[in-house]
Amino acid sequence: YLTSDELKALNGEVKTYQIGKPMCWAEFDILPNEIKRLYIKRLRDRYGATNSMIAEILGVETDIFVDHMKSNGILVLENRNRAPDLEAWNSFLNIVS
């Protein structure tokens, strides 16, 4: 049997990420790349979010968002065959239309 200190040493730090809510650039920028990829994929899959829509909620220019994603090897393509679901997107952003 292991002591509680030995068990703690075997387990890494536990982190929780809330990728189901809008976030600002400062929150997004510190996420691990895999979590960033999941966040972007979720926004694209659920809402049909474009680069400009995502950049806007992050509070940065679209080019900055795209360049950051490319420079970190994070590729989640826009679905150009799907129009954004603006009603669901606005609900996600808590905007009443």
C-alpha positions as CSV (number, residue, x, y, z in Angstrom):
1,Y,0.0,0.0,0.0
2,L,1.0,3.6,-0.7
3,T,0.8,6.5,1.7
4,S,-1.2,9.5,0.6
5,D,2.1,11.4,-0.1
6,E,3.3,8.6,-2.4
7,L,-0.1,8.5,-4.2
8,K,0.1,12.3,-4.7
9,A,3.6,11.9,-6.2
10,L,2.3,9.4,-8.7
11,N,-0.4,11.6,-10.0
12,G,0.2,14.8,-11.9
13,E,-1.5,18.1,-11.3
14,V,-5.2,18.1,-12.2
15,K,-6.5,21.0,-14.3
16,T,-10.0,21.8,-15.3
17,Y,-10.8,23.7,-18.5
18,Q,-14.2,25.3,-19.2
19,I,-14.3,25.0,-23.0
20,G,-18.1,25.3,-23.0
21,K,-18.1,29.1,-22.4
22,P,-16.8,32.2,-24.3
23,M,-13.3,33.2,-23.2
24,C,-11.0,36.2,-23.8
25,W,-7.6,36.0,-25.5
26,A,-5.7,35.9,-22.1
27,E,-7.7,32.8,-21.1
28,F,-7.4,31.1,-24.5
29,D,-3.7,31.9,-24.9
30,I,-2.6,30.0,-21.8
31,L,-4.4,26.8,-22.7
32,P,-2.4,23.8,-23.9
33,N,-2.5,23.5,-27.7
34,E,-4.6,20.4,-27.5
35,I,-7.3,22.1,-25.5
36,K,-7.2,25.1,-27.8
37,R,-7.8,22.7,-30.7
38,L,-10.7,21.1,-28.9
39,Y,-12.2,24.5,-28.1
40,I,-12.0,25.7,-31.7
41,K,-13.4,22.3,-33.0
42,R,-16.3,22.6,-30.5
43,L,-17.1,26.1,-31.7
44,R,-17.0,25.0,-35.3
45,D,-19.0,21.8,-34.8
46,R,-21.7,23.3,-32.6
47,Y,-22.1,26.7,-34.1
48,G,-20.4,26.7,-37.5
49,A,-18.2,29.5,-36.1
50,T,-15.8,31.2,-38.6
51,N,-12.3,32.5,-37.8
52,S,-13.7,36.0,-37.6
53,M,-16.4,35.0,-35.2
54,I,-14.0,33.2,-32.9
55,A,-11.4,36.0,-33.1
56,E,-14.2,38.5,-32.2
57,I,-15.1,36.7,-28.9
58,L,-11.4,36.3,-28.1
59,G,-11.0,40.1,-28.6
60,V,-8.3,39.9,-31.3
61,E,-8.0,40.5,-35.0
62,T,-8.8,37.6,-37.3
63,D,-5.2,37.6,-38.7
64,I,-3.8,37.4,-35.2
65,F,-6.0,34.4,-34.3
66,V,-5.2,32.6,-37.6
67,D,-1.5,33.3,-37.3
68,H,-1.4,32.0,-33.7
69,M,-3.2,28.8,-34.6
70,K,-0.8,28.2,-37.6
71,S,2.3,29.0,-35.6
72,N,1.3,26.5,-32.9
73,G,0.4,23.8,-35.4
74,I,-3.3,23.9,-34.6
75,L,-5.4,23.2,-37.7
76,V,-9.1,23.2,-37.4
77,L,-10.6,24.2,-40.7
78,E,-13.8,26.2,-41.2
79,N,-16.7,24.3,-42.7
80,R,-17.4,26.5,-45.7
81,N,-20.4,24.3,-46.6
82,R,-22.2,25.2,-43.4
83,A,-23.6,28.6,-42.6
84,P,-23.0,29.7,-39.0
85,D,-26.0,29.1,-36.7
86,L,-26.3,32.6,-35.5
87,E,-29.2,32.0,-33.1
88,A,-27.2,29.3,-31.3
89,W,-24.1,31.4,-31.4
90,N,-25.8,34.4,-29.9
91,S,-27.3,32.1,-27.2
92,F,-23.7,30.8,-26.5
93,L,-22.6,34.5,-26.1
94,N,-25.7,35.3,-24.0
95,I,-26.9,37.8,-26.6
96,V,-30.6,38.3,-26.9
97,S,-31.6,39.0,-30.5
